[in-house]
Amino acid sequence: MKKEAPAGYSRMQVILHWAVVVLIVVQFLLGPAIATVFEGMQTGSPQGVTALAWVHVVLGMAVLLFACWRVGLRFARGVPAPAFEPKTPEQGFLAFVTHELTFFLYLAILAMPILGAVGWFYGNGVAASAHASMKYLLILVVAVHVGISLFHQFVLRDGAFERMRKIRD
């Protein structure tokens, strides 16, 4: 028997969503600090681990923890039904892209801190390089996610954006 979709996201789902958003923005700002330290370690000219590098590591682990928590809530509680029932091929395509984008967004948000941790704690250059390169994928996926959210808000006016702002416990 399939569980009925909740009317909206829970307080914790909304908090975790916006916490991850803020942490990822901070991580992008701190990225150069850890990159400099890691490059020095790899080339044999260590410059010492800075406080900003450690903040990047700790916040990366927080992103991973919050993202795992959010995925757990997604499976335990569920998510609201789509904001609209597709009636045209274009709407069907938008619904498909939105669904698949969610998967890639979670994948990127989970993979980045794991690769970063493997790179940092094990000195694995391949993992660190993959971690650094994934930022472009994450930027793309987040940009599409934001674009679709804004499209829902200002073009379709279907209330989809409000679901991540209004709490429904």
Secondary structure, 3 states (H helix, E strand, C coil): CCCCCCCCCCHHHHHHHHHHHHHHHHHHHHHHHHHHHHHHHHHCCCCCCCHHHHHHHHHHHHHHHHHHHHHHHHHHHCCCCCCCCCCCHHHHHHHHHHHHHHHHHHHHHHHHHHHHHHHHHHCCHHHHHHHHHHHHHHHHHHHHHHHHHHHHHHHHCCCCHHHHCCCCC
